[in-house]
Amino acid sequence: MKNFVVKTIANAAALAIAVWVLDKITLTGDSTGKKVGTLLLVALVFGLVNFLVKPVVKVLTFPLFILTLGLITLVVNALMLLLTSWLSDKLDLSFHVEGFWTAVLGGLIISIVSWALNVVLPDGKD
């Protein structure tokens, strides 16, 4: 359970940095508390998308992973971010990613920040 909480917080922080850096990834809210709550809920949605959908997409696109030497990962991450944006809209969360190339840059930022935070934060396997 501790590992889940740490990963969700890392995802929320990575999403916050992507929102901060890229103008076309938006998170709206009336107050800072509402924005933090929305960010945590979006991080949960993003975690579920990465847990449930991403492995299936990776298996289906395995030949492309080999052909592109793994660069297709950027596209898969962008698609997962766009799916998270779409699901957030359906769940009435105020998070939106505008466009594929914004999603590619956002996915790259989120991947780097999440990796760095997971290196620094405890993994909960105590």
PyMOL commands that set and color helices and strands:
alter all, ss='L'
color gray80, all
select helices_A, chain A and resi 2-21+32-52+54-60+62-67+72-90+100-120
alter helices_A, ss='H'
color red, helices_A
select strands_A, chain A and resi 25-27+95-97
alter strands_A, ss='S'
color yellow, strands_A
deselect
rebuild
show_as cartoon
